[in-house]
């Protein structure tokens, strides 16, 4: 099953993926 990952922009510009 494919879960949708929420993408949050960090202050450093790195993408953080939260399950």
Secondary structure, DSSP 4 states (H G I P E B T S, - for coil): -PPPPEEEE-TTS-EEEE-
